[in-house]
């Protein structure tokens, strides 16, 4: 699973955008707007880093 979440540092946006444009489809762009953590939690999955 790869989580293409929005970068918190705006300096990372250009690199992410270039990567997505070159190697990913529109689906990856939609994942940026999706809160995967919440969706996974809804079905009972959790991160190993979760307390």
Buried (B, 14 or more C-beta within 10 A) or exposed (E): EEEBBEBEEEEEEEEBEEEBEEEBEEEBEEBBEEEBBEEBEEEEEEEEEEE
